[in-house]
Amino acid sequence: MTGRYGDLDYGTLTKRGTLLGLALFAVGALGELAAHAMGFGIPGWEATLLFDAEVLGVCLFLLSPLVFGVLMPLTE
């Protein structure tokens, strides 16, 4: 029998969303740190892209456990 949202595995969605958020944050932060540490001047669009990856990563890292681990299972 499927639930309200279909046959979703909330544990897997929570883990993958959290790891994706952590990976996005790490790529953004390490990219900025590496560019500045090596003395490269990066264009504005690349700095914006890395910053956005950091922000999106933090949001995904914090919201995935809340949404997929707590809220969605409670609404079934």
Secondary structure, 3 states (H helix, E strand, C coil): CCECCECCCHHHHHHHHHHHHHHHHHHHHHHHHHHHHCCCCCCHHHHHHHHHHHHHHHHHHHHHHHHHHHHHHHCC
